[in-house]
C-alpha cells in the first residue's frame, strides 16, 4: 500500500430496531460513508453485491446487522478478514 493510500473503513452497527443506529450514522458518518441497508436494497443478494463493490472500490461504508445473527456476522466480517482489514467491534 502506498503511503498516501487510505485503507477502506467498514463500520458495522449491531443492535435491535429503534436503538439509534441510523441516527448515529446520520450524525457522524453521512458525509463520509456509504450506507448499506437491507431495508433500502430489499434483498440479501443486492446487499452482498453493494457490500462487495464498496470493498473492491475501497469506499468507506456503514452497514448494520439486527441483533447478533451469525448469518449477518458471516456476511460482513468474513470478507473483511479475507482482505486483512482491521476490525473494531463496538456494540
HTML snippet that shows the backbone in 3Dmol.js (N, CA, C, O; Angstrom):
<script src="https://3Dmol.org/build/3Dmol-min.js"></script>
<div id="view" style="width:600px;height:400px;position:relative"></div>
<script>
const pdb = `
ATOM      1  N   UNK A   1       0.847  -1.169   0.000  1.00  0.00           N
ATOM      2  CA  UNK A   1       0.000   0.000   0.000  1.00  0.00           C
ATOM      3  C   UNK A   1       0.892   1.232   0.000  1.00  0.00           C
ATOM      4  O   UNK A   1       1.859   1.300   0.759  1.00  0.00           O
ATOM      5  N   UNK A   2       0.579   2.190  -0.833  1.00  0.00           N
ATOM      6  CA  UNK A   2       1.380   3.404  -0.892  1.00  0.00           C
ATOM      7  C   UNK A   2       1.140   4.252   0.344  1.00  0.00           C
ATOM      8  O   UNK A   2       0.107   4.104   0.996  1.00  0.00           O
ATOM      9  N   UNK A   3       2.080   5.149   0.688  1.00  0.00           N
ATOM     10  CA  UNK A   3       1.926   5.958   1.896  1.00  0.00           C
ATOM     11  C   UNK A   3       0.683   6.840   1.873  1.00  0.00           C
ATOM     12  O   UNK A   3       0.164   7.190   2.934  1.00  0.00           O
ATOM     13  N   UNK A   4       0.192   7.208   0.691  1.00  0.00           N
ATOM     14  CA  UNK A   4      -0.972   8.079   0.633  1.00  0.00           C
ATOM     15  C   UNK A   4      -2.279   7.312   0.552  1.00  0.00           C
ATOM     16  O   UNK A   4      -3.341   7.910   0.723  1.00  0.00           O
ATOM     17  N   UNK A   5      -2.240   6.005   0.296  1.00  0.00           N
ATOM     18  CA  UNK A   5      -3.465   5.215   0.184  1.00  0.00           C
ATOM     19  C   UNK A   5      -4.102   5.031   1.557  1.00  0.00           C
ATOM     20  O   UNK A   5      -3.424   4.737   2.541  1.00  0.00           O
ATOM     21  N   UNK A   6      -5.394   5.206   1.599  1.00  0.00           N
ATOM     22  CA  UNK A   6      -6.140   5.027   2.838  1.00  0.00           C
ATOM     23  C   UNK A   6      -6.831   3.673   2.811  1.00  0.00           C
ATOM     24  O   UNK A   6      -7.433   3.318   1.798  1.00  0.00           O
ATOM     25  N   UNK A   7      -6.763   2.908   3.894  1.00  0.00           N
ATOM     26  CA  UNK A   7      -7.478   1.642   3.925  1.00  0.00           C
ATOM     27  C   UNK A   7      -8.987   1.907   3.953  1.00  0.00           C
ATOM     28  O   UNK A   7      -9.432   2.937   4.460  1.00  0.00           O
ATOM     29  N   UNK A   8      -9.762   0.981   3.410  1.00  0.00           N
ATOM     30  CA  UNK A   8     -11.214   1.132   3.436  1.00  0.00           C
ATOM     31  C   UNK A   8     -11.687   0.988   4.880  1.00  0.00           C
ATOM     32  O   UNK A   8     -11.151   0.181   5.640  1.00  0.00           O
ATOM     33  N   UNK A   9     -12.678   1.763   5.245  1.00  0.00           N
ATOM     34  CA  UNK A   9     -13.220   1.683   6.596  1.00  0.00           C
ATOM     35  C   UNK A   9     -14.644   1.161   6.523  1.00  0.00           C
ATOM     36  O   UNK A   9     -15.504   1.762   5.878  1.00  0.00           O
ATOM     37  N   UNK A  10     -14.887   0.047   7.181  1.00  0.00           N
ATOM     38  CA  UNK A  10     -16.219  -0.540   7.258  1.00  0.00           C
ATOM     39  C   UNK A  10     -16.729  -0.375   8.676  1.00  0.00           C
ATOM     40  O   UNK A  10     -16.079  -0.793   9.634  1.00  0.00           O
ATOM     41  N   UNK A  11     -17.878   0.227   8.801  1.00  0.00           N
ATOM     42  CA  UNK A  11     -18.495   0.409  10.116  1.00  0.00           C
ATOM     43  C   UNK A  11     -19.753  -0.439  10.125  1.00  0.00           C
ATOM     44  O   UNK A  11     -20.643  -0.246   9.297  1.00  0.00           O
ATOM     45  N   UNK A  12     -19.828  -1.370  11.049  1.00  0.00           N
ATOM     46  CA  UNK A  12     -20.978  -2.254  11.134  1.00  0.00           C
ATOM     47  C   UNK A  12     -21.649  -2.032  12.480  1.00  0.00           C
ATOM     48  O   UNK A  12     -21.080  -2.332  13.529  1.00  0.00           O
ATOM     49  N   UNK A  13     -22.863  -1.504  12.437  1.00  0.00           N
ATOM     50  CA  UNK A  13     -23.642  -1.281  13.645  1.00  0.00           C
ATOM     51  C   UNK A  13     -24.471  -2.524  13.933  1.00  0.00           C
ATOM     52  O   UNK A  13     -25.090  -3.091  13.033  1.00  0.00           O
ATOM     53  N   UNK A  14     -24.479  -2.939  15.185  1.00  0.00           N
ATOM     54  CA  UNK A  14     -25.266  -4.087  15.604  1.00  0.00           C
ATOM     55  C   UNK A  14     -26.192  -3.627  16.716  1.00  0.00           C
ATOM     56  O   UNK A  14     -25.752  -3.045  17.707  1.00  0.00           O
ATOM     57  N   UNK A  15     -27.484  -3.895  16.541  1.00  0.00           N
ATOM     58  CA  UNK A  15     -28.435  -3.500  17.569  1.00  0.00           C
ATOM     59  C   UNK A  15     -29.856  -3.813  17.143  1.00  0.00           C
ATOM     60  O   UNK A  15     -30.117  -4.080  15.970  1.00  0.00           O
ATOM     61  N   UNK A  16     -30.760  -3.780  18.085  1.00  0.00           N
ATOM     62  CA  UNK A  16     -32.165  -4.047  17.802  1.00  0.00           C
ATOM     63  C   UNK A  16     -32.785  -2.854  17.100  1.00  0.00           C
ATOM     64  O   UNK A  16     -32.231  -1.755  17.124  1.00  0.00           O
ATOM     65  N   UNK A  17     -33.940  -3.070  16.472  1.00  0.00           N
ATOM     66  CA  UNK A  17     -34.648  -1.999  15.802  1.00  0.00           C
ATOM     67  C   UNK A  17     -34.941  -0.872  16.788  1.00  0.00           C
ATOM     68  O   UNK A  17     -35.319  -1.113  17.935  1.00  0.00           O
ATOM     69  N   UNK A  18     -34.761   0.354  16.321  1.00  0.00           N
ATOM     70  CA  UNK A  18     -35.082   1.503  17.153  1.00  0.00           C
ATOM     71  C   UNK A  18     -34.005   1.879  18.161  1.00  0.00           C
ATOM     72  O   UNK A  18     -34.239   2.721  19.029  1.00  0.00           O
ATOM     73  N   UNK A  19     -32.828   1.265  18.060  1.00  0.00           N
ATOM     74  CA  UNK A  19     -31.781   1.551  19.051  1.00  0.00           C
ATOM     75  C   UNK A  19     -30.921   2.764  18.676  1.00  0.00           C
ATOM     76  O   UNK A  19     -30.043   3.154  19.445  1.00  0.00           O
ATOM     77  N   UNK A  20     -31.164   3.365  17.503  1.00  0.00           N
ATOM     78  CA  UNK A  20     -30.450   4.583  17.145  1.00  0.00           C
ATOM     79  C   UNK A  20     -29.311   4.415  16.162  1.00  0.00           C
ATOM     80  O   UNK A  20     -28.505   5.331  15.997  1.00  0.00           O
ATOM     81  N   UNK A  21     -29.222   3.260  15.498  1.00  0.00           N
ATOM     82  CA  UNK A  21     -28.129   3.022  14.549  1.00  0.00           C
ATOM     83  C   UNK A  21     -28.145   4.034  13.403  1.00  0.00           C
ATOM     84  O   UNK A  21     -27.112   4.620  13.078  1.00  0.00           O
ATOM     85  N   UNK A  22     -29.299   4.238  12.800  1.00  0.00           N
ATOM     86  CA  UNK A  22     -29.405   5.164  11.665  1.00  0.00           C
ATOM     87  C   UNK A  22     -29.181   6.610  12.088  1.00  0.00           C
ATOM     88  O   UNK A  22     -28.547   7.377  11.362  1.00  0.00           O
ATOM     89  N   UNK A  23     -29.685   6.982  13.235  1.00  0.00           N
ATOM     90  CA  UNK A  23     -29.479   8.341  13.746  1.00  0.00           C
ATOM     91  C   UNK A  23     -28.002   8.595  13.997  1.00  0.00           C
ATOM     92  O   UNK A  23     -27.484   9.652  13.638  1.00  0.00           O
ATOM     93  N   UNK A  24     -27.325   7.641  14.604  1.00  0.00           N
ATOM     94  CA  UNK A  24     -25.893   7.762  14.861  1.00  0.00           C
ATOM     95  C   UNK A  24     -25.124   7.909  13.548  1.00  0.00           C
ATOM     96  O   UNK A  24     -24.205   8.721  13.442  1.00  0.00           O
ATOM     97  N   UNK A  25     -25.515   7.105  12.544  1.00  0.00           N
ATOM     98  CA  UNK A  25     -24.884   7.200  11.227  1.00  0.00           C
ATOM     99  C   UNK A  25     -25.065   8.606  10.641  1.00  0.00           C
ATOM    100  O   UNK A  25     -24.098   9.221  10.190  1.00  0.00           O
ATOM    101  N   UNK A  26     -26.296   9.109  10.650  1.00  0.00           N
ATOM    102  CA  UNK A  26     -26.563  10.441  10.077  1.00  0.00           C
ATOM    103  C   UNK A  26     -25.772  11.532  10.789  1.00  0.00           C
ATOM    104  O   UNK A  26     -25.295  12.470  10.151  1.00  0.00           O
ATOM    105  N   UNK A  27     -25.632  11.417  12.098  1.00  0.00           N
ATOM    106  CA  UNK A  27     -24.923  12.437  12.867  1.00  0.00           C
ATOM    107  C   UNK A  27     -23.418  12.396  12.651  1.00  0.00           C
ATOM    108  O   UNK A  27     -22.764  13.438  12.714  1.00  0.00           O
ATOM    109  N   UNK A  28     -22.849  11.218  12.397  1.00  0.00           N
ATOM    110  CA  UNK A  28     -21.390  11.106  12.364  1.00  0.00           C
ATOM    111  C   UNK A  28     -20.765  10.669  11.038  1.00  0.00           C
ATOM    112  O   UNK A  28     -19.597  10.968  10.791  1.00  0.00           O
ATOM    113  N   UNK A  29     -21.512   9.970  10.179  1.00  0.00           N
ATOM    114  CA  UNK A  29     -20.882   9.375   9.002  1.00  0.00           C
ATOM    115  C   UNK A  29     -21.563   9.674   7.670  1.00  0.00           C
ATOM    116  O   UNK A  29     -21.094   9.203   6.634  1.00  0.00           O
ATOM    117  N   UNK A  30     -22.628  10.425   7.660  1.00  0.00           N
ATOM    118  CA  UNK A  30     -23.398  10.683   6.445  1.00  0.00           C
ATOM    119  C   UNK A  30     -22.551  11.261   5.318  1.00  0.00           C
ATOM    120  O   UNK A  30     -22.739  10.905   4.155  1.00  0.00           O
ATOM    121  N   UNK A  31     -21.631  12.142   5.652  1.00  0.00           N
ATOM    122  CA  UNK A  31     -20.810  12.827   4.643  1.00  0.00           C
ATOM    123  C   UNK A  31     -19.621  11.996   4.153  1.00  0.00           C
ATOM    124  O   UNK A  31     -19.020  12.324   3.130  1.00  0.00           O
ATOM    125  N   UNK A  32     -19.282  10.934   4.867  1.00  0.00           N
ATOM    126  CA  UNK A  32     -18.042  10.219   4.540  1.00  0.00           C
ATOM    127  C   UNK A  32     -18.221   8.746   4.180  1.00  0.00           C
ATOM    128  O   UNK A  32     -17.322   8.155   3.582  1.00  0.00           O
ATOM    129  N   UNK A  33     -19.347   8.142   4.524  1.00  0.00           N
ATOM    130  CA  UNK A  33     -19.530   6.707   4.339  1.00  0.00           C
ATOM    131  C   UNK A  33     -20.840   6.405   3.614  1.00  0.00           C
ATOM    132  O   UNK A  33     -21.874   7.011   3.894  1.00  0.00           O
ATOM    133  N   UNK A  34     -20.776   5.450   2.671  1.00  0.00           N
ATOM    134  CA  UNK A  34     -21.966   4.949   2.006  1.00  0.00           C
ATOM    135  C   UNK A  34     -22.742   4.104   3.008  1.00  0.00           C
ATOM    136  O   UNK A  34     -22.146   3.394   3.818  1.00  0.00           O
ATOM    137  N   UNK A  35     -24.058   4.179   2.957  1.00  0.00           N
ATOM    138  CA  UNK A  35     -24.896   3.376   3.853  1.00  0.00           C
ATOM    139  C   UNK A  35     -25.412   2.160   3.097  1.00  0.00           C
ATOM    140  O   UNK A  35     -26.050   2.292   2.053  1.00  0.00           O
ATOM    141  N   UNK A  36     -25.133   0.984   3.628  1.00  0.00           N
ATOM    142  CA  UNK A  36     -25.662  -0.256   3.061  1.00  0.00           C
ATOM    143  C   UNK A  36     -26.789  -0.713   3.982  1.00  0.00           C
ATOM    144  O   UNK A  36     -26.567  -1.009   5.157  1.00  0.00           O
ATOM    145  N   UNK A  37     -27.988  -0.767   3.439  1.00  0.00           N
ATOM    146  CA  UNK A  37     -29.148  -1.076   4.266  1.00  0.00           C
ATOM    147  C   UNK A  37     -30.038  -2.111   3.579  1.00  0.00           C
ATOM    148  O   UNK A  37     -30.468  -1.908   2.443  1.00  0.00           O
ATOM    149  N   UNK A  38     -30.310  -3.207   4.261  1.00  0.00           N
ATOM    150  CA  UNK A  38     -31.202  -4.222   3.728  1.00  0.00           C
ATOM    151  C   UNK A  38     -32.595  -3.632   3.504  1.00  0.00           C
ATOM    152  O   UNK A  38     -33.286  -4.017   2.561  1.00  0.00           O
ATOM    153  N   UNK A  39     -33.005  -2.711   4.356  1.00  0.00           N
ATOM    154  CA  UNK A  39     -34.303  -2.065   4.182  1.00  0.00           C
ATOM    155  C   UNK A  39     -34.386  -1.327   2.844  1.00  0.00           C
ATOM    156  O   UNK A  39     -35.432  -1.338   2.196  1.00  0.00           O
ATOM    157  N   UNK A  40     -33.302  -0.693   2.431  1.00  0.00           N
ATOM    158  CA  UNK A  40     -33.289   0.050   1.169  1.00  0.00           C
ATOM    159  C   UNK A  40     -33.068  -0.882  -0.025  1.00  0.00           C
ATOM    160  O   UNK A  40     -33.700  -0.705  -1.067  1.00  0.00           O
ATOM    161  N   UNK A  41     -32.185  -1.867   0.111  1.00  0.00           N
ATOM    162  CA  UNK A  41     -31.824  -2.734  -1.013  1.00  0.00           C
ATOM    163  C   UNK A  41     -32.794  -3.903  -1.205  1.00  0.00           C
ATOM    164  O   UNK A  41     -32.884  -4.461  -2.299  1.00  0.00           O
ATOM    165  N   UNK A  42     -33.504  -4.266  -0.168  1.00  0.00           N
ATOM    166  CA  UNK A  42     -34.606  -5.229  -0.167  1.00  0.00           C
ATOM    167  C   UNK A  42     -34.256  -6.707  -0.307  1.00  0.00           C
ATOM    168  O   UNK A  42     -35.096  -7.551   0.006  1.00  0.00           O
ATOM    169  N   UNK A  43     -33.052  -7.058  -0.763  1.00  0.00           N
ATOM    170  CA  UNK A  43     -32.676  -8.479  -0.815  1.00  0.00           C
ATOM    171  C   UNK A  43     -31.245  -8.644  -0.308  1.00  0.00           C
ATOM    172  O   UNK A  43     -30.426  -7.730  -0.413  1.00  0.00           O
ATOM    173  N   UNK A  44     -30.959  -9.823   0.244  1.00  0.00           N
ATOM    174  CA  UNK A  44     -29.602 -10.109   0.720  1.00  0.00           C
ATOM    175  C   UNK A  44     -28.616 -10.118  -0.442  1.00  0.00           C
ATOM    176  O   UNK A  44     -27.460  -9.731  -0.273  1.00  0.00           O
ATOM    177  N   UNK A  45     -29.063 -10.561  -1.631  1.00  0.00           N
ATOM    178  CA  UNK A  45     -28.184 -10.585  -2.795  1.00  0.00           C
ATOM    179  C   UNK A  45     -27.731  -9.166  -3.163  1.00  0.00           C
ATOM    180  O   UNK A  45     -26.546  -8.940  -3.406  1.00  0.00           O
ATOM    181  N   UNK A  46     -28.656  -8.224  -3.203  1.00  0.00           N
ATOM    182  CA  UNK A  46     -28.290  -6.832  -3.501  1.00  0.00           C
ATOM    183  C   UNK A  46     -27.372  -6.269  -2.419  1.00  0.00           C
ATOM    184  O   UNK A  46     -26.405  -5.564  -2.709  1.00  0.00           O
ATOM    185  N   UNK A  47     -27.696  -6.595  -1.165  1.00  0.00           N
ATOM    186  CA  UNK A  47     -26.874  -6.127  -0.052  1.00  0.00           C
ATOM    187  C   UNK A  47     -25.441  -6.644  -0.206  1.00  0.00           C
ATOM    188  O   UNK A  47     -24.484  -5.891  -0.028  1.00  0.00           O
ATOM    189  N   UNK A  48     -25.298  -7.936  -0.539  1.00  0.00           N
ATOM    190  CA  UNK A  48     -23.975  -8.534  -0.704  1.00  0.00           C
ATOM    191  C   UNK A  48     -23.226  -7.902  -1.875  1.00  0.00           C
ATOM    192  O   UNK A  48     -22.027  -7.642  -1.769  1.00  0.00           O
ATOM    193  N   UNK A  49     -23.913  -7.650  -2.991  1.00  0.00           N
ATOM    194  CA  UNK A  49     -23.283  -7.016  -4.153  1.00  0.00           C
ATOM    195  C   UNK A  49     -22.775  -5.615  -3.811  1.00  0.00           C
ATOM    196  O   UNK A  49     -21.664  -5.240  -4.188  1.00  0.00           O
ATOM    197  N   UNK A  50     -23.585  -4.858  -3.103  1.00  0.00           N
ATOM    198  CA  UNK A  50     -23.204  -3.499  -2.720  1.00  0.00           C
ATOM    199  C   UNK A  50     -22.022  -3.538  -1.761  1.00  0.00           C
ATOM    200  O   UNK A  50     -21.086  -2.747  -1.882  1.00  0.00           O
ATOM    201  N   UNK A  51     -22.071  -4.455  -0.815  1.00  0.00           N
ATOM    202  CA  UNK A  51     -21.005  -4.640   0.162  1.00  0.00           C
ATOM    203  C   UNK A  51     -19.681  -4.958  -0.546  1.00  0.00           C
ATOM    204  O   UNK A  51     -18.653  -4.343  -0.265  1.00  0.00           O
ATOM    205  N   UNK A  52     -19.725  -5.924  -1.466  1.00  0.00           N
ATOM    206  CA  UNK A  52     -18.532  -6.332  -2.213  1.00  0.00           C
ATOM    207  C   UNK A  52     -18.003  -5.186  -3.065  1.00  0.00           C
ATOM    208  O   UNK A  52     -16.791  -4.982  -3.145  1.00  0.00           O
ATOM    209  N   UNK A  53     -18.894  -4.441  -3.697  1.00  0.00           N
ATOM    210  CA  UNK A  53     -18.491  -3.305  -4.526  1.00  0.00           C
ATOM    211  C   UNK A  53     -17.770  -2.249  -3.694  1.00  0.00           C
ATOM    212  O   UNK A  53     -16.757  -1.701  -4.128  1.00  0.00           O
ATOM    213  N   UNK A  54     -18.279  -1.965  -2.520  1.00  0.00           N
ATOM    214  CA  UNK A  54     -17.616  -0.989  -1.637  1.00  0.00           C
ATOM    215  C   UNK A  54     -16.222  -1.473  -1.245  1.00  0.00           C
ATOM    216  O   UNK A  54     -15.274  -0.688  -1.226  1.00  0.00           O
ATOM    217  N   UNK A  55     -16.095  -2.759  -0.932  1.00  0.00           N
ATOM    218  CA  UNK A  55     -14.784  -3.299  -0.572  1.00  0.00           C
ATOM    219  C   UNK A  55     -13.808  -3.192  -1.736  1.00  0.00           C
ATOM    220  O   UNK A  55     -12.670  -2.756  -1.562  1.00  0.00           O
ATOM    221  N   UNK A  56     -14.258  -3.594  -2.927  1.00  0.00           N
ATOM    222  CA  UNK A  56     -13.380  -3.557  -4.095  1.00  0.00           C
ATOM    223  C   UNK A  56     -12.985  -2.139  -4.482  1.00  0.00           C
ATOM    224  O   UNK A  56     -11.862  -1.908  -4.932  1.00  0.00           O
ATOM    225  N   UNK A  57     -13.893  -1.194  -4.312  1.00  0.00           N
ATOM    226  CA  UNK A  57     -13.629   0.204  -4.669  1.00  0.00           C
ATOM    227  C   UNK A  57     -12.926   0.962  -3.536  1.00  0.00           C
ATOM    228  O   UNK A  57     -12.583   2.135  -3.683  1.00  0.00           O
ATOM    229  N   UNK A  58     -12.716   0.275  -2.399  1.00  0.00           N
ATOM    230  CA  UNK A  58     -12.117   0.899  -1.214  1.00  0.00           C
ATOM    231  C   UNK A  58     -12.923   2.128  -0.767  1.00  0.00           C
ATOM    232  O   UNK A  58     -12.370   3.150  -0.362  1.00  0.00           O
ATOM    233  N   UNK A  59     -14.237   1.985  -0.856  1.00  0.00           N
ATOM    234  CA  UNK A  59     -15.171   3.037  -0.477  1.00  0.00           C
ATOM    235  C   UNK A  59     -15.586   2.830   0.979  1.00  0.00           C
ATOM    236  O   UNK A  59     -16.113   1.767   1.308  1.00  0.00           O
ATOM    237  N   UNK A  60     -15.371   3.793   1.852  1.00  0.00           N
ATOM    238  CA  UNK A  60     -15.842   3.652   3.232  1.00  0.00           C
ATOM    239  C   UNK A  60     -17.364   3.435   3.251  1.00  0.00           C
ATOM    240  O   UNK A  60     -18.097   4.059   2.484  1.00  0.00           O
ATOM    241  N   UNK A  61     -17.817   2.555   4.125  1.00  0.00           N
ATOM    242  CA  UNK A  61     -19.251   2.289   4.185  1.00  0.00           C
ATOM    243  C   UNK A  61     -19.685   1.941   5.582  1.00  0.00           C
ATOM    244  O   UNK A  61     -18.880   1.639   6.464  1.00  0.00           O
ATOM    245  N   UNK A  62     -21.001   1.993   5.752  1.00  0.00           N
ATOM    246  CA  UNK A  62     -21.633   1.639   7.013  1.00  0.00           C
ATOM    247  C   UNK A  62     -22.694   0.613   6.707  1.00  0.00           C
ATOM    248  O   UNK A  62     -23.439   0.760   5.738  1.00  0.00           O
ATOM    249  N   UNK A  63     -22.775  -0.414   7.509  1.00  0.00           N
ATOM    250  CA  UNK A  63     -23.799  -1.433   7.377  1.00  0.00           C
ATOM    251  C   UNK A  63     -24.330  -1.726   8.769  1.00  0.00           C
ATOM    252  O   UNK A  63     -23.722  -1.340   9.767  1.00  0.00           O
ATOM    253  N   UNK A  64     -25.451  -2.401   8.834  1.00  0.00           N
ATOM    254  CA  UNK A  64     -25.969  -2.753  10.160  1.00  0.00           C
ATOM    255  C   UNK A  64     -26.505  -4.172  10.139  1.00  0.00           C
ATOM    256  O   UNK A  64     -26.948  -4.675   9.106  1.00  0.00           O
ATOM    257  N   UNK A  65     -26.457  -4.791  11.275  1.00  0.00           N
ATOM    258  CA  UNK A  65     -26.993  -6.141  11.451  1.00  0.00           C
ATOM    259  C   UNK A  65     -27.912  -6.101  12.658  1.00  0.00           C
ATOM    260  O   UNK A  65     -27.522  -5.656  13.737  1.00  0.00           O
ATOM    261  N   UNK A  66     -29.124  -6.567  12.468  1.00  0.00           N
ATOM    262  CA  UNK A  66     -30.062  -6.591  13.590  1.00  0.00           C
ATOM    263  C   UNK A  66     -29.691  -7.732  14.518  1.00  0.00           C
ATOM    264  O   UNK A  66     -29.599  -8.888  14.105  1.00  0.00           O
ATOM    265  N   UNK A  67     -29.483  -7.393  15.754  1.00  0.00           N
ATOM    266  CA  UNK A  67     -29.108  -8.406  16.725  1.00  0.00           C
ATOM    267  C   UNK A  67     -27.718  -8.945  16.440  1.00  0.00           C
ATOM    268  O   UNK A  67     -26.893  -8.264  15.830  1.00  0.00           O
ATOM    269  N   UNK A  68     -27.466 -10.138  16.870  1.00  0.00           N
ATOM    270  CA  UNK A  68     -26.149 -10.750  16.690  1.00  0.00           C
ATOM    271  C   UNK A  68     -26.263 -12.028  15.864  1.00  0.00           C
ATOM    272  O   UNK A  68     -25.615 -13.026  16.180  1.00  0.00           O
ATOM    273  N   UNK A  69     -27.076 -12.010  14.817  1.00  0.00           N
ATOM    274  CA  UNK A  69     -27.266 -13.199  13.993  1.00  0.00           C
ATOM    275  C   UNK A  69     -25.949 -13.645  13.372  1.00  0.00           C
ATOM    276  O   UNK A  69     -25.189 -12.830  12.848  1.00  0.00           O
ATOM    277  N   UNK A  70     -25.692 -14.925  13.433  1.00  0.00           N
ATOM    278  CA  UNK A  70     -24.455 -15.464  12.859  1.00  0.00           C
ATOM    279  C   UNK A  70     -24.404 -15.233  11.355  1.00  0.00           C
ATOM    280  O   UNK A  70     -23.337 -14.947  10.810  1.00  0.00           O
ATOM    281  N   UNK A  71     -25.543 -15.353  10.677  1.00  0.00           N
ATOM    282  CA  UNK A  71     -25.571 -15.163   9.225  1.00  0.00           C
ATOM    283  C   UNK A  71     -25.106 -13.750   8.863  1.00  0.00           C
ATOM    284  O   UNK A  71     -24.299 -13.588   7.948  1.00  0.00           O
ATOM    285  N   UNK A  72     -25.593 -12.744   9.552  1.00  0.00           N
ATOM    286  CA  UNK A  72     -25.196 -11.361   9.267  1.00  0.00           C
ATOM    287  C   UNK A  72     -23.725 -11.159   9.578  1.00  0.00           C
ATOM    288  O   UNK A  72     -23.028 -10.464   8.840  1.00  0.00           O
ATOM    289  N   UNK A  73     -23.245 -11.751  10.653  1.00  0.00           N
ATOM    290  CA  UNK A  73     -21.837 -11.628  11.020  1.00  0.00           C
ATOM    291  C   UNK A  73     -20.953 -12.248   9.944  1.00  0.00           C
ATOM    292  O   UNK A  73     -19.947 -11.658   9.550  1.00  0.00           O
ATOM    293  N   UNK A  74     -21.321 -13.432   9.467  1.00  0.00           N
ATOM    294  CA  UNK A  74     -20.544 -14.092   8.409  1.00  0.00           C
ATOM    295  C   UNK A  74     -20.562 -13.285   7.131  1.00  0.00           C
ATOM    296  O   UNK A  74     -19.533 -13.148   6.469  1.00  0.00           O
ATOM    297  N   UNK A  75     -21.716 -12.747   6.774  1.00  0.00           N
ATOM    298  CA  UNK A  75     -21.864 -11.979   5.546  1.00  0.00           C
ATOM    299  C   UNK A  75     -20.919 -10.787   5.523  1.00  0.00           C
ATOM    300  O   UNK A  75     -20.350 -10.466   4.479  1.00  0.00           O
ATOM    301  N   UNK A  76     -20.747 -10.135   6.655  1.00  0.00           N
ATOM    302  CA  UNK A  76     -19.995  -8.892   6.676  1.00  0.00           C
ATOM    303  C   UNK A  76     -18.561  -9.038   7.161  1.00  0.00           C
ATOM    304  O   UNK A  76     -17.685  -8.333   6.660  1.00  0.00           O
ATOM    305  N   UNK A  77     -18.286  -9.906   8.096  1.00  0.00           N
ATOM    306  CA  UNK A  77     -16.945  -9.975   8.674  1.00  0.00           C
ATOM    307  C   UNK A  77     -15.981 -10.873   7.908  1.00  0.00           C
ATOM    308  O   UNK A  77     -14.784 -10.586   7.874  1.00  0.00           O
ATOM    309  N   UNK A  78     -16.451 -11.928   7.306  1.00  0.00           N
ATOM    310  CA  UNK A  78     -15.539 -12.807   6.565  1.00  0.00           C
ATOM    311  C   UNK A  78     -14.792 -12.093   5.446  1.00  0.00           C
ATOM    312  O   UNK A  78     -13.574 -12.237   5.345  1.00  0.00           O
ATOM    313  N   UNK A  79     -15.498 -11.308   4.580  1.00  0.00           N
ATOM    314  CA  UNK A  79     -14.744 -10.605   3.526  1.00  0.00           C
ATOM    315  C   UNK A  79     -13.728  -9.614   4.090  1.00  0.00           C
ATOM    316  O   UNK A  79     -12.666  -9.415   3.500  1.00  0.00           O
ATOM    317  N   UNK A  80     -14.042  -8.994   5.220  1.00  0.00           N
ATOM    318  CA  UNK A  80     -13.104  -8.053   5.841  1.00  0.00           C
ATOM    319  C   UNK A  80     -11.860  -8.781   6.303  1.00  0.00           C
ATOM    320  O   UNK A  80     -10.746  -8.291   6.115  1.00  0.00           O
ATOM    321  N   UNK A  81     -12.037  -9.956   6.910  1.00  0.00           N
ATOM    322  CA  UNK A  81     -10.896 -10.749   7.358  1.00  0.00           C
ATOM    323  C   UNK A  81     -10.070 -11.240   6.169  1.00  0.00           C
ATOM    324  O   UNK A  81      -8.840 -11.233   6.213  1.00  0.00           O
ATOM    325  N   UNK A  82     -10.762 -11.668   5.097  1.00  0.00           N
ATOM    326  CA  UNK A  82     -10.079 -12.170   3.908  1.00  0.00           C
ATOM    327  C   UNK A  82      -9.167 -11.098   3.307  1.00  0.00           C
ATOM    328  O   UNK A  82      -8.081 -11.410   2.819  1.00  0.00           O
ATOM    329  N   UNK A  83      -9.599  -9.855   3.342  1.00  0.00           N
ATOM    330  CA  UNK A  83      -8.807  -8.755   2.810  1.00  0.00           C
ATOM    331  C   UNK A  83      -7.820  -8.208   3.852  1.00  0.00           C
ATOM    332  O   UNK A  83      -7.107  -7.237   3.600  1.00  0.00           O
ATOM    333  N   UNK A  84      -7.797  -8.843   5.008  1.00  0.00           N
ATOM    334  CA  UNK A  84      -6.908  -8.447   6.108  1.00  0.00           C
ATOM    335  C   UNK A  84      -7.146  -7.013   6.554  1.00  0.00           C
ATOM    336  O   UNK A  84      -6.205  -6.280   6.861  1.00  0.00           O
ATOM    337  N   UNK A  85      -8.404  -6.626   6.585  1.00  0.00           N
ATOM    338  CA  UNK A  85      -8.760  -5.292   7.079  1.00  0.00           C
ATOM    339  C   UNK A  85      -8.942  -5.377   8.575  1.00  0.00           C
ATOM    340  O   UNK A  85      -9.421  -6.383   9.098  1.00  0.00           O
ATOM    341  N   UNK A  86      -8.564  -4.330   9.253  1.00  0.00           N
ATOM    342  CA  UNK A  86      -8.736  -4.346  10.704  1.00  0.00           C
ATOM    343  C   UNK A  86     -10.203  -4.150  11.036  1.00  0.00           C
ATOM    344  O   UNK A  86     -10.932  -3.455  10.328  1.00  0.00           O
ATOM    345  N   UNK A  87     -10.623  -4.776  12.128  1.00  0.00           N
ATOM    346  CA  UNK A  87     -11.993  -4.638  12.577  1.00  0.00           C
ATOM    347  C   UNK A  87     -11.993  -4.161  14.017  1.00  0.00           C
ATOM    348  O   UNK A  87     -11.227  -4.641  14.852  1.00  0.00           O
ATOM    349  N   UNK A  88     -12.867  -3.207  14.286  1.00  0.00           N
ATOM    350  CA  UNK A  88     -13.085  -2.710  15.629  1.00  0.00           C
ATOM    351  C   UNK A  88     -14.561  -2.844  15.903  1.00  0.00           C
ATOM    352  O   UNK A  88     -15.363  -2.106  15.331  1.00  0.00           O
ATOM    353  N   UNK A  89     -14.941  -3.769  16.764  1.00  0.00           N
ATOM    354  CA  UNK A  89     -16.347  -4.050  17.014  1.00  0.00           C
ATOM    355  C   UNK A  89     -16.807  -3.304  18.243  1.00  0.00           C
ATOM    356  O   UNK A  89     -16.263  -3.485  19.332  1.00  0.00           O
ATOM    357  N   UNK A  90     -17.814  -2.462  18.065  1.00  0.00           N
ATOM    358  CA  UNK A  90     -18.440  -1.736  19.168  1.00  0.00           C
ATOM    359  C   UNK A  90     -19.918  -2.075  19.168  1.00  0.00           C
ATOM    360  O   UNK A  90     -20.580  -1.952  18.137  1.00  0.00           O
ATOM    361  N   UNK A  91     -20.442  -2.496  20.295  1.00  0.00           N
ATOM    362  CA  UNK A  91     -21.866  -2.864  20.394  1.00  0.00           C
ATOM    363  C   UNK A  91     -22.576  -1.864  21.252  1.00  0.00           C
ATOM    364  O   UNK A  91     -23.782  -1.981  21.468  1.00  0.00           O
TER     365      UNK A  91
END
`;
const viewer = $3Dmol.createViewer("view");
viewer.addModel(pdb, "pdb");
viewer.setStyle({}, {cartoon: {color: "spectrum"}});
viewer.zoomTo();
viewer.render();
</script>
